[in-house]
Amino acid sequence: MQFPTRTSPYTARLYRVNQTMGWVLLALLPGIGAMWFYFGWGVVINIALASATVLACEAWVMHLRKRPVGPVLGDLSALVTAVLLAISVPPLLPWWMTVLGSAFAILLVKQVYGGLGYNAFNPAMAGYVFLLISYPVEMTAWIPPSVIQENPLTLLDTLRIIFFGTLPAGLSWDAITMATPQDLVRSELELKQTFSEIQQGPLWGGLGGRGWEWVGLWFLLGGLLLLYKRVIRWYIPLSMLGSLFLLATLFHLIDPDLYPSGTFHLFTGATILGAFFIATDPVTACTTKRGQLLFGASIGMLIYVIRTWGGYPDAVAFAVLLLNMAAPTIDHYTQPRVFGHQRKGEL
Amino acid sequence: MTMTPSYSKLVKDGLWSNNQALVALLGLCPLLAVTNTAINGLGLGLATTVVLILSNASVSLIRNWVRPEVRLPIFVLVIASFVTAVELSMYAWFYDLYKVLGIFIPLIVTNCAIIGRAEAFASKQNLRLAVVDGVAMGIGFTLALVALGAMRELIGSGTLFAQAHLMFGETARGWTLSLGEGYQGLLLAILPPGAFIGLGLLIVIKNLIDERLASRPAAQTRSAAEEVVTTEEKELETAGRKEAQA
C-alpha cells in the first residue's frame, strides 16, 4: 500500500537503508545485553530463532516474486523486525510461537503490502499482537529478573524449555515464571493495596521493577545514540514519553494510592524501547514535524489509557498499531506551509 | 434487450468467475461475521441460497409489471418477505442453528449479493434463467462461506464440522474431525481479524488458480491441434485402407 507521505523539504539523506538499520541494530545491543543479563539465554535464543525465520521468509517471498534476494536481505530491515519482536516476547516462549510470529510479521504484515516502505503497520508489533491475541497464556509468562530469581536456569535448561517444553526436574511453571511489575501493580491494586505498599515488595527497584528499570536505561542509552547519530529525530520519542509522563503524573498527583507514578510508567514494560526503536519506524510513523509530535503524543496517551483501564499486560504495541493506522491522515493534515503561501493553501 | 446468456455460463459465473463472495465481494457482513465454523457458514449459506432463488424467481416474474422508478423498494419488499419466511422456518426446524446464527438471518435482507442479482440479472431475464442464476450464485456463495468457515475452524480450534448436529440431527455428532488434543488453537483465526485475513487468503488462492489456468491455454490449444492432426491422419489412413480394399 502506498501512501503519499513524502513532504518537503527534501533533505539529503544521511544514511542508506542498510546503514540506518545497522545503527538501529547496534543501538539495540546495550539493551539486549541487559536483557540477557536479567532474563537469561531465552532472549538470545529468541533472537536467533526470529532472525532465521525472517531471513528465510524474505528469501522465499523474493523467490516467489522473481526478484534478487541479496539487496532485500542486505537492507537489514527484516533483522530489525526480528530483533524487536524477539525482545518483546517472553524469554521462554515455545520456539514455534516465535517462528510463527516472525513469519506472520514478514509475510502478512510486510511483504503482502509490497515489502519495505509499503507496509502500513509496524511488522514487529503486529507480530507481537498476533501472538498475544492468539496465545495469551504463553505470551504473559515472564520470568523474574535474575537478581531475584530463586531457580536460575542454565543455557541447557532454557533450550529444553523452549524446544521441548520440558521443565528442569522438580520445578513447575509457577516456580519459574513471575508476574511482570505491571501485572503485579494491576493485580495488587485490585486487591485494594496502595501503590506505595506495592513498592515495598521485593520486585521493586528505584524507578520501576527491579531489573526492568536497568533494561529500560540501557535501551535509553541506545536511543540517545540514535538521536546523536541523527538516525531518528527527537519529535516522536520526546512527545511520546512526555505525554505518558505528564498524564501519569497528573493522575498520580490526584490519587497517589491508586495511580502509579510517572517514572514507573517510563521504566516498566516496553516504554523506552517503544519510544526510541518502535514508534520511530521510518515507514509506519508520520513524516511531518507537527505530525510526528502529534503521533508520539497520541501514542503516549493511548499507552496510559490502555495500561490503566485496559486488560492487556502492556500497551505499547496496541498504541503503536492504532497510530500507524492514523499516520497517513495525520500527515495529510499537518503538511508544512509552503514558503510564500498561507497555511490554507491560497497565496 | 440484453443478451441471453447460456446456462453453462451462468453456472460458471456463479460458482467461480463471478463468485459473489470472492470476486464481487458482496455480502461481506455475514461472510465475515458467522464463518467461525464450517457448519455456521453452511447454515447461513443455504439460507441465503434459498432466499436468492426465491427472490430471483419472483423478481423475474414481476419484471414486466414493476415500474423502474419503484423497482428497488419492491425488490427489497420481495426479499424481506422471503427472509422472514426462511427465518421462521429455521426457528421451527433448526432452532439451535437459529440461535447460533442469531441476527445474521434477518440480516440476509441487507445482503447486497441478493439485491444485486435481482437488479442486475433477474429483473431483465426470464424465469428459468433467473432461477438457474439464483442457484449458481447461491451455491457459489455457500461454497465460499463453507471454505472460509472450515479454514478458520481448522486453524482456530483444530476441528472440522463441529456442531454438525445443529443441522443434520443427532447422527451427525460423530462427524467432527479433530487435529488431536495437543493442537493449540490459533485464537486469532476465530476472531474478526481472522475473517479478514482468511478472506484475503481465499482470494489469493482463487487468483492463483485463475493465473495457472490462464497460462495453460497455450498448452491446451497445442494438444488440441495435435489431436486434430492425429484424427486427420487416422482419416487419411482409413481412406487409404478403403482405397486399398477397393
Interface residues (C-beta under 8 A of the other chain):
Chain A: L108 V112 F130 I133 S134 Y135 P136
Chain B: Q184 L186 L187 L188 A189 L191 P193 I197 G200
